[in-house]
Amino acid sequence: MKPKPNKREQSKAETRERLVSAARREFARKGYAGTSLRNITSEAGLTTGAFYNHFRDKREIYLSILEELSQRLRALVEEAIQEFIDARRLHPKRSPTMALLRPAIAKVFQEAIEDQDLFEILRRDGLGVNSEFRNHYRKILREFTEPMRKGLEDFIKAGFSRPYETEGLAQVAAILFFSVVIYASHDGSRDREGWVDTIAAMIHGGAKQLSAWTPVS
């Protein structure tokens, strides 16, 4: 059993969380270049000394936020894909695959939209704007693409589809999803059901066509 943190450890963790939350808001509002360390500490209601007790500089706290986004996306996608595959196993093969796919897409989309600050950060700096962090942005995309590719492979292995090359579809689906979430979270679009339908249809239709065109050896 993991021991409970003492008051000092708890206070330190709370201070770090305040700094990260403030930094997320500031980076979302102003972007990386437009945010200063003073902006972050002022937003958090803390001193620069408190900041340096947890982070070396603005870059380090920014990277910690990108890592949070990366891990969160992978966990979301892995969970949603597993739920989709489990649902497919429980239903007869005549069940429409898109009808089973849609709830999984909706779950990831909804949770991603609700985490607006993280995607606003990505919109401001991640789409080729800030080359300094290009490799970190690519990692975020990979963290979404890889479980998507693996999910498509698992779907094939379970016998629900003929084999096809899944990498391309996973990459296109990831790019589409990122673009839609970034647009919707920034624009405040209310047509979320339509976006979910579009993403689900694209993945379902893409997989269906690719499997139909790929000869089985």
C-alpha atoms as an extended CHARMM CRD file, in Angstrom:
* protein
*
       217  EXT
         1         1  MET       CA              0.0000000000        0.0000000000        0.0000000000  PROA      1               0.0000000000
         2         2  LYS       CA              1.3800000000        3.3830000000       -1.0350000000  PROA      2               0.0000000000
         3         3  PRO       CA              1.9800000000        5.6710000000        1.9780000000  PROA      3               0.0000000000
         4         4  LYS       CA              0.0350000000        8.9170000000        2.1380000000  PROA      4               0.0000000000
         5         5  PRO       CA              2.0800000000       12.0490000000        1.3930000000  PROA      5               0.0000000000
         6         6  ASN       CA              2.9470000000       14.2140000000        4.3690000000  PROA      6               0.0000000000
         7         7  LYS       CA              1.8810000000       17.8640000000        4.5530000000  PROA      7               0.0000000000
         8         8  ARG       CA              5.1190000000       19.1350000000        3.0300000000  PROA      8               0.0000000000
         9         9  GLU       CA              4.8890000000       16.7650000000        0.0740000000  PROA      9               0.0000000000
        10        10  GLN       CA              1.2210000000       17.5770000000       -0.3980000000  PROA      10              0.0000000000
        11        11  SER       CA              1.9150000000       21.3120000000       -0.3310000000  PROA      11              0.0000000000
        12        12  LYS       CA              4.7130000000       20.8790000000       -2.8730000000  PROA      12              0.0000000000
        13        13  ALA       CA              2.4380000000       18.8770000000       -5.1830000000  PROA      13              0.0000000000
        14        14  GLU       CA             -0.3180000000       21.4840000000       -4.8980000000  PROA      14              0.0000000000
        15        15  THR       CA              2.1090000000       24.2960000000       -5.7220000000  PROA      15              0.0000000000
        16        16  ARG       CA              3.3360000000       22.4270000000       -8.7880000000  PROA      16              0.0000000000
        17        17  GLU       CA             -0.2260000000       21.8170000000       -9.9380000000  PROA      17              0.0000000000
        18        18  ARG       CA             -1.0540000000       25.5170000000       -9.5520000000  PROA      18              0.0000000000
        19        19  LEU       CA              1.9440000000       26.4290000000      -11.6840000000  PROA      19              0.0000000000
        20        20  VAL       CA              1.0970000000       23.8950000000      -14.3930000000  PROA      20              0.0000000000
        21        21  SER       CA             -2.5690000000       24.9460000000      -14.4820000000  PROA      21              0.0000000000
        22        22  ALA       CA             -1.6050000000       28.6200000000      -14.7260000000  PROA      22              0.0000000000
        23        23  ALA       CA              0.9550000000       27.8910000000      -17.4310000000  PROA      23              0.0000000000
        24        24  ARG       CA             -1.6000000000       25.9360000000      -19.4390000000  PROA      24              0.0000000000
        25        25  ARG       CA             -3.9820000000       28.8770000000      -19.3790000000  PROA      25              0.0000000000
        26        26  GLU       CA             -1.2910000000       31.3930000000      -20.2900000000  PROA      26              0.0000000000
        27        27  PHE       CA              0.1610000000       29.3010000000      -23.1320000000  PROA      27              0.0000000000
        28        28  ALA       CA             -3.3680000000       28.7580000000      -24.4510000000  PROA      28              0.0000000000
        29        29  ARG       CA             -4.0920000000       32.4990000000      -24.3980000000  PROA      29              0.0000000000
        30        30  LYS       CA             -0.7690000000       33.8510000000      -25.6500000000  PROA      30              0.0000000000
        31        31  GLY       CA              1.2610000000       31.0080000000      -27.1200000000  PROA      31              0.0000000000
        32        32  TYR       CA              4.7560000000       30.0040000000      -26.0600000000  PROA      32              0.0000000000
        33        33  ALA       CA              6.5520000000       33.1250000000      -27.2920000000  PROA      33              0.0000000000
        34        34  GLY       CA              3.9630000000       35.4850000000      -25.8150000000  PROA      34              0.0000000000
        35        35  THR       CA              4.0350000000       33.9610000000      -22.3370000000  PROA      35              0.0000000000
        36        36  SER       CA              6.5800000000       35.0370000000      -19.7440000000  PROA      36              0.0000000000
        37        37  LEU       CA              7.5730000000       33.4240000000      -16.4830000000  PROA      37              0.0000000000
        38        38  ARG       CA              6.0580000000       36.4420000000      -14.7280000000  PROA      38              0.0000000000
        39        39  ASN       CA              2.7280000000       35.8090000000      -16.5280000000  PROA      39              0.0000000000
        40        40  ILE       CA              2.7100000000       32.2540000000      -15.1720000000  PROA      40              0.0000000000
        41        41  THR       CA              3.5750000000       33.0910000000      -11.5810000000  PROA      41              0.0000000000
        42        42  SER       CA              1.1420000000       35.9980000000      -11.5070000000  PROA      42              0.0000000000
        43        43  GLU       CA             -1.6590000000       33.7950000000      -12.8460000000  PROA      43              0.0000000000
        44        44  ALA       CA             -0.7990000000       31.1370000000      -10.2530000000  PROA      44              0.0000000000
        45        45  GLY       CA             -0.5250000000       33.6960000000       -7.4160000000  PROA      45              0.0000000000
        46        46  LEU       CA              2.9820000000       32.4780000000       -6.6000000000  PROA      46              0.0000000000
        47        47  THR       CA              6.5070000000       33.8600000000       -6.5450000000  PROA      47              0.0000000000
        48        48  THR       CA              9.2850000000       33.2190000000       -9.0340000000  PROA      48              0.0000000000
        49        49  GLY       CA             11.1040000000       31.4300000000       -6.2250000000  PROA      49              0.0000000000
        50        50  ALA       CA              8.2380000000       28.9490000000       -6.0010000000  PROA      50              0.0000000000
        51        51  PHE       CA              8.4850000000       28.4520000000       -9.7610000000  PROA      51              0.0000000000
        52        52  TYR       CA             12.2000000000       27.6690000000       -9.6380000000  PROA      52              0.0000000000
        53        53  ASN       CA             11.6140000000       25.1150000000       -6.9130000000  PROA      53              0.0000000000
        54        54  HSD       CA              9.7710000000       23.0360000000       -9.5040000000  PROA      54              0.0000000000
        55        55  PHE       CA             10.9930000000       24.0280000000      -12.9740000000  PROA      55              0.0000000000
        56        56  ARG       CA             14.2390000000       25.3000000000      -14.4320000000  PROA      56              0.0000000000
        57        57  ASP       CA             12.5830000000       27.6560000000      -16.9260000000  PROA      57              0.0000000000
        58        58  LYS       CA              9.5780000000       28.3120000000      -19.1420000000  PROA      58              0.0000000000
        59        59  ARG       CA             10.6930000000       25.6600000000      -21.6080000000  PROA      59              0.0000000000
        60        60  GLU       CA             10.6270000000       22.9190000000      -18.9980000000  PROA      60              0.0000000000
        61        61  ILE       CA              7.0930000000       23.6490000000      -17.8290000000  PROA      61              0.0000000000
        62        62  TYR       CA              5.9410000000       23.9040000000      -21.4530000000  PROA      62              0.0000000000
        63        63  LEU       CA              7.4210000000       20.4870000000      -22.2260000000  PROA      63              0.0000000000
        64        64  SER       CA              5.7340000000       19.0100000000      -19.1590000000  PROA      64              0.0000000000
        65        65  ILE       CA              2.3950000000       20.2340000000      -20.5280000000  PROA      65              0.0000000000
        66        66  LEU       CA              3.1030000000       18.7200000000      -23.9570000000  PROA      66              0.0000000000
        67        67  GLU       CA              3.9670000000       15.4300000000      -22.2480000000  PROA      67              0.0000000000
        68        68  GLU       CA              0.6860000000       15.5580000000      -20.3440000000  PROA      68              0.0000000000
        69        69  LEU       CA             -1.1910000000       16.0040000000      -23.6160000000  PROA      69              0.0000000000
        70        70  SER       CA              0.7370000000       13.1480000000      -25.2030000000  PROA      70              0.0000000000
        71        71  GLN       CA              0.0200000000       10.6870000000      -22.4020000000  PROA      71              0.0000000000
        72        72  ARG       CA             -3.5960000000       11.7480000000      -22.0890000000  PROA      72              0.0000000000
        73        73  LEU       CA             -4.2800000000       11.2590000000      -25.7910000000  PROA      73              0.0000000000
        74        74  ARG       CA             -2.7230000000        7.8040000000      -25.8750000000  PROA      74              0.0000000000
        75        75  ALA       CA             -4.6950000000        6.6530000000      -22.8260000000  PROA      75              0.0000000000
        76        76  LEU       CA             -7.9430000000        8.0230000000      -24.2850000000  PROA      76              0.0000000000
        77        77  VAL       CA             -7.4560000000        6.3410000000      -27.6420000000  PROA      77              0.0000000000
        78        78  GLU       CA             -6.3210000000        3.0020000000      -26.1960000000  PROA      78              0.0000000000
        79        79  GLU       CA             -9.3580000000        2.8410000000      -23.9000000000  PROA      79              0.0000000000
        80        80  ALA       CA            -11.8100000000        3.8220000000      -26.6370000000  PROA      80              0.0000000000
        81        81  ILE       CA            -10.3900000000        1.3260000000      -29.1300000000  PROA      81              0.0000000000
        82        82  GLN       CA            -10.5250000000       -1.5020000000      -26.6090000000  PROA      82              0.0000000000
        83        83  GLU       CA            -14.1740000000       -0.6960000000      -25.8800000000  PROA      83              0.0000000000
        84        84  PHE       CA            -14.9170000000       -0.7470000000      -29.6150000000  PROA      84              0.0000000000
        85        85  ILE       CA            -13.2360000000       -4.1340000000      -30.1460000000  PROA      85              0.0000000000
        86        86  ASP       CA            -14.9540000000       -5.6030000000      -27.0860000000  PROA      86              0.0000000000
        87        87  ALA       CA            -18.3210000000       -4.3400000000      -28.3540000000  PROA      87              0.0000000000
        88        88  ARG       CA            -17.6600000000       -5.8920000000      -31.7760000000  PROA      88              0.0000000000
        89        89  ARG       CA            -16.8940000000       -9.2570000000      -30.1740000000  PROA      89              0.0000000000
        90        90  LEU       CA            -20.1420000000       -9.1620000000      -28.1900000000  PROA      90              0.0000000000
        91        91  HSD       CA            -22.3370000000       -8.4110000000      -31.2060000000  PROA      91              0.0000000000
        92        92  PRO       CA            -23.1090000000      -10.6570000000      -34.1720000000  PROA      92              0.0000000000
        93        93  LYS       CA            -21.1200000000       -9.9770000000      -37.3030000000  PROA      93              0.0000000000
        94        94  ARG       CA            -24.1600000000       -8.5220000000      -39.0390000000  PROA      94              0.0000000000
        95        95  SER       CA            -24.1070000000       -5.5480000000      -36.6160000000  PROA      95              0.0000000000
        96        96  PRO       CA            -23.0850000000       -2.3330000000      -38.4290000000  PROA      96              0.0000000000
        97        97  THR       CA            -19.4440000000       -1.6640000000      -37.5860000000  PROA      97              0.0000000000
        98        98  MET       CA            -19.8890000000        2.1040000000      -37.8450000000  PROA      98              0.0000000000
        99        99  ALA       CA            -22.6830000000        2.0060000000      -35.2510000000  PROA      99              0.0000000000
       100       100  LEU       CA            -20.2480000000        0.3530000000      -32.8360000000  PROA      100             0.0000000000
       101       101  LEU       CA            -17.3710000000        2.6350000000      -33.8170000000  PROA      101             0.0000000000
       102       102  ARG       CA            -19.2520000000        5.8750000000      -33.2830000000  PROA      102             0.0000000000
       103       103  PRO       CA            -19.4850000000        5.7480000000      -29.4300000000  PROA      103             0.0000000000
       104       104  ALA       CA            -15.7210000000        5.1980000000      -29.1950000000  PROA      104             0.0000000000
       105       105  ILE       CA            -15.0290000000        8.1970000000      -31.4550000000  PROA      105             0.0000000000
       106       106  ALA       CA            -17.5620000000       10.2980000000      -29.5430000000  PROA      106             0.0000000000
       107       107  LYS       CA            -15.8900000000        9.4910000000      -26.2260000000  PROA      107             0.0000000000
       108       108  VAL       CA            -12.4270000000       10.5650000000      -27.3720000000  PROA      108             0.0000000000
       109       109  PHE       CA            -13.8010000000       13.6330000000      -29.1420000000  PROA      109             0.0000000000
       110       110  GLN       CA            -15.8420000000       14.7930000000      -26.1390000000  PROA      110             0.0000000000
       111       111  GLU       CA            -13.0130000000       14.4170000000      -23.6360000000  PROA      111             0.0000000000
       112       112  ALA       CA            -10.5510000000       16.0950000000      -25.9890000000  PROA      112             0.0000000000
       113       113  ILE       CA            -12.9070000000       19.0430000000      -26.5600000000  PROA      113             0.0000000000
       114       114  GLU       CA            -13.3730000000       19.4830000000      -22.8100000000  PROA      114             0.0000000000
       115       115  ASP       CA             -9.5990000000       19.7970000000      -22.3690000000  PROA      115             0.0000000000
       116       116  GLN       CA             -9.6410000000       22.9800000000      -24.4110000000  PROA      116             0.0000000000
       117       117  ASP       CA             -6.4540000000       24.6020000000      -23.0940000000  PROA      117             0.0000000000
       118       118  LEU       CA             -4.2310000000       21.7530000000      -24.2470000000  PROA      118             0.0000000000
       119       119  PHE       CA             -5.6030000000       21.8030000000      -27.7790000000  PROA      119             0.0000000000
       120       120  GLU       CA             -5.5140000000       25.5820000000      -27.9200000000  PROA      120             0.0000000000
       121       121  ILE       CA             -1.7980000000       25.3420000000      -27.1070000000  PROA      121             0.0000000000
       122       122  LEU       CA             -1.4240000000       22.9060000000      -29.9790000000  PROA      122             0.0000000000
       123       123  ARG       CA             -3.3670000000       25.2010000000      -32.2990000000  PROA      123             0.0000000000
       124       124  ARG       CA             -1.2070000000       28.1880000000      -31.4610000000  PROA      124             0.0000000000
       125       125  ASP       CA              2.2010000000       26.5570000000      -31.6590000000  PROA      125             0.0000000000
       126       126  GLY       CA              1.9240000000       22.9730000000      -32.8230000000  PROA      126             0.0000000000
       127       127  LEU       CA              0.8710000000       23.1440000000      -36.4460000000  PROA      127             0.0000000000
       128       128  GLY       CA              4.2360000000       24.1250000000      -37.8840000000  PROA      128             0.0000000000
       129       129  VAL       CA              4.2740000000       27.5030000000      -36.1430000000  PROA      129             0.0000000000
       130       130  ASN       CA              6.9720000000       26.8650000000      -33.5510000000  PROA      130             0.0000000000
       131       131  SER       CA              9.7920000000       24.7890000000      -35.0430000000  PROA      131             0.0000000000
       132       132  GLU       CA             11.6330000000       24.6920000000      -31.6980000000  PROA      132             0.0000000000
       133       133  PHE       CA              9.2490000000       21.9990000000      -30.4740000000  PROA      133             0.0000000000
       134       134  ARG       CA              8.6030000000       20.2170000000      -33.7720000000  PROA      134             0.0000000000
       135       135  ASN       CA              9.8130000000       16.8240000000      -32.5050000000  PROA      135             0.0000000000
       136       136  HSD       CA              7.6100000000       17.0820000000      -29.4250000000  PROA      136             0.0000000000
       137       137  TYR       CA              4.5560000000       17.8890000000      -31.5550000000  PROA      137             0.0000000000
       138       138  ARG       CA              5.3540000000       14.9050000000      -33.7550000000  PROA      138             0.0000000000
       139       139  LYS       CA              5.5070000000       12.7150000000      -30.6770000000  PROA      139             0.0000000000
       140       140  ILE       CA              2.0110000000       13.8520000000      -29.6830000000  PROA      140             0.0000000000
       141       141  LEU       CA              0.7280000000       12.8560000000      -33.1180000000  PROA      141             0.0000000000
       142       142  ARG       CA              2.4840000000        9.4730000000      -32.8380000000  PROA      142             0.0000000000
       143       143  GLU       CA              0.9320000000        8.8780000000      -29.4210000000  PROA      143             0.0000000000
       144       144  PHE       CA             -2.4460000000        9.1860000000      -31.1120000000  PROA      144             0.0000000000
       145       145  THR       CA             -1.5580000000        7.3450000000      -34.3280000000  PROA      145             0.0000000000
       146       146  GLU       CA              0.1280000000        4.2960000000      -32.8060000000  PROA      146             0.0000000000
       147       147  PRO       CA             -2.8130000000        3.0060000000      -30.7220000000  PROA      147             0.0000000000
       148       148  MET       CA             -5.0920000000        3.7690000000      -33.6910000000  PROA      148             0.0000000000
       149       149  ARG       CA             -2.8930000000        1.6240000000      -35.9560000000  PROA      149             0.0000000000
       150       150  LYS       CA             -2.7050000000       -1.1430000000      -33.3520000000  PROA      150             0.0000000000
       151       151  GLY       CA             -6.4900000000       -1.0520000000      -32.9240000000  PROA      151             0.0000000000
       152       152  LEU       CA             -6.9950000000       -1.4940000000      -36.6630000000  PROA      152             0.0000000000
       153       153  GLU       CA             -4.5250000000       -4.4030000000      -36.6090000000  PROA      153             0.0000000000
       154       154  ASP       CA             -6.3470000000       -6.0110000000      -33.6680000000  PROA      154             0.0000000000
       155       155  PHE       CA             -9.6260000000       -5.6480000000      -35.5520000000  PROA      155             0.0000000000
       156       156  ILE       CA             -8.1090000000       -7.5270000000      -38.4870000000  PROA      156             0.0000000000
       157       157  LYS       CA             -6.5790000000      -10.2170000000      -36.2520000000  PROA      157             0.0000000000
       158       158  ALA       CA             -9.9810000000      -10.7920000000      -34.6330000000  PROA      158             0.0000000000
       159       159  GLY       CA            -11.3110000000      -11.7330000000      -38.0680000000  PROA      159             0.0000000000
       160       160  PHE       CA            -13.5800000000       -8.7150000000      -38.5090000000  PROA      160             0.0000000000
       161       161  SER       CA            -11.7930000000       -7.4080000000      -41.6080000000  PROA      161             0.0000000000
       162       162  ARG       CA             -9.6000000000       -8.5820000000      -44.4480000000  PROA      162             0.0000000000
       163       163  PRO       CA             -5.9340000000       -7.5610000000      -44.0260000000  PROA      163             0.0000000000
       164       164  TYR       CA             -4.7020000000       -4.2230000000      -45.3680000000  PROA      164             0.0000000000
       165       165  GLU       CA             -1.9470000000       -1.7030000000      -44.6410000000  PROA      165             0.0000000000
       166       166  THR       CA             -3.1950000000        0.1630000000      -41.5600000000  PROA      166             0.0000000000
       167       167  GLU       CA             -0.4650000000        2.7890000000      -41.1080000000  PROA      167             0.0000000000
       168       168  GLY       CA             -1.7640000000        5.2060000000      -43.7200000000  PROA      168             0.0000000000
       169       169  LEU       CA             -5.3510000000        5.1150000000      -42.4730000000  PROA      169             0.0000000000
       170       170  ALA       CA             -4.2070000000        5.6000000000      -38.8630000000  PROA      170             0.0000000000
       171       171  GLN       CA             -2.1470000000        8.6590000000      -39.8400000000  PROA      171             0.0000000000
       172       172  VAL       CA             -4.9510000000       10.2340000000      -41.8800000000  PROA      172             0.0000000000
       173       173  ALA       CA             -7.4610000000        9.5570000000      -39.0820000000  PROA      173             0.0000000000
       174       174  ALA       CA             -5.1310000000       11.1440000000      -36.5110000000  PROA      174             0.0000000000
       175       175  ILE       CA             -4.5820000000       14.2650000000      -38.6210000000  PROA      175             0.0000000000
       176       176  LEU       CA             -8.3090000000       14.6190000000      -39.2760000000  PROA      176             0.0000000000
       177       177  PHE       CA             -9.1310000000       14.1750000000      -35.5980000000  PROA      177             0.0000000000
       178       178  PHE       CA             -6.5380000000       16.7500000000      -34.4890000000  PROA      178             0.0000000000
       179       179  SER       CA             -7.7170000000       19.2520000000      -37.0690000000  PROA      179             0.0000000000
       180       180  VAL       CA            -11.3620000000       18.8510000000      -36.0890000000  PROA      180             0.0000000000
       181       181  VAL       CA            -10.7290000000       19.0570000000      -32.3250000000  PROA      181             0.0000000000
       182       182  ILE       CA             -8.4950000000       22.1080000000      -32.6660000000  PROA      182             0.0000000000
       183       183  TYR       CA            -11.0500000000       23.8260000000      -34.8870000000  PROA      183             0.0000000000
       184       184  ALA       CA            -14.0290000000       22.8940000000      -32.7120000000  PROA      184             0.0000000000
       185       185  SER       CA            -12.3800000000       23.8470000000      -29.4230000000  PROA      185             0.0000000000
       186       186  HSD       CA            -11.2600000000       27.2140000000      -30.8100000000  PROA      186             0.0000000000
       187       187  ASP       CA            -14.3920000000       27.9860000000      -32.7880000000  PROA      187             0.0000000000
       188       188  GLY       CA            -16.8700000000       26.8000000000      -30.1560000000  PROA      188             0.0000000000
       189       189  SER       CA            -18.6370000000       24.7070000000      -32.7690000000  PROA      189             0.0000000000
       190       190  ARG       CA            -21.8260000000       23.0760000000      -31.5330000000  PROA      190             0.0000000000
       191       191  ASP       CA            -22.0590000000       20.5550000000      -34.3770000000  PROA      191             0.0000000000
       192       192  ARG       CA            -20.1330000000       17.9050000000      -32.4620000000  PROA      192             0.0000000000
       193       193  GLU       CA            -22.4640000000       15.1010000000      -33.4830000000  PROA      193             0.0000000000
       194       194  GLY       CA            -21.7910000000       15.9050000000      -37.1220000000  PROA      194             0.0000000000
       195       195  TRP       CA            -18.0310000000       15.8980000000      -36.5770000000  PROA      195             0.0000000000
       196       196  VAL       CA            -18.1890000000       12.5450000000      -34.7770000000  PROA      196             0.0000000000
       197       197  ASP       CA            -20.2680000000       11.0800000000      -37.6120000000  PROA      197             0.0000000000
       198       198  THR       CA            -17.7620000000       12.3610000000      -40.1670000000  PROA      198             0.0000000000
       199       199  ILE       CA            -14.7190000000       10.9430000000      -38.3750000000  PROA      199             0.0000000000
       200       200  ALA       CA            -16.4230000000        7.5870000000      -37.7690000000  PROA      200             0.0000000000
       201       201  ALA       CA            -17.5620000000        7.3930000000      -41.4030000000  PROA      201             0.0000000000
       202       202  MET       CA            -14.0830000000        8.2180000000      -42.6820000000  PROA      202             0.0000000000
       203       203  ILE       CA            -12.3980000000        5.5260000000      -40.5630000000  PROA      203             0.0000000000
       204       204  HSD       CA            -15.0800000000        2.9380000000      -41.2870000000  PROA      204             0.0000000000
       205       205  GLY       CA            -15.2350000000        3.6950000000      -45.0120000000  PROA      205             0.0000000000
       206       206  GLY       CA            -11.4590000000        3.8830000000      -45.3300000000  PROA      206             0.0000000000
       207       207  ALA       CA            -10.9590000000        0.5210000000      -43.6600000000  PROA      207             0.0000000000
       208       208  LYS       CA            -13.7150000000       -1.0630000000      -45.7280000000  PROA      208             0.0000000000
       209       209  GLN       CA            -12.3220000000        0.1780000000      -49.0230000000  PROA      209             0.0000000000
       210       210  LEU       CA             -8.7220000000       -0.6460000000      -48.2060000000  PROA      210             0.0000000000
       211       211  SER       CA             -9.6080000000       -4.1800000000      -47.1220000000  PROA      211             0.0000000000
       212       212  ALA       CA            -11.6560000000       -4.6560000000      -50.3050000000  PROA      212             0.0000000000
       213       213  TRP       CA             -8.7930000000       -3.5360000000      -52.5410000000  PROA      213             0.0000000000
       214       214  THR       CA             -6.1060000000       -5.5840000000      -50.8110000000  PROA      214             0.0000000000
       215       215  PRO       CA             -5.8320000000       -9.1310000000      -52.1830000000  PROA      215             0.0000000000
       216       216  VAL       CA             -5.6550000000      -11.8610000000      -49.5530000000  PROA      216             0.0000000000
       217       217  SER       CA             -2.7010000000      -14.1600000000      -50.1770000000  PROA      217             0.0000000000
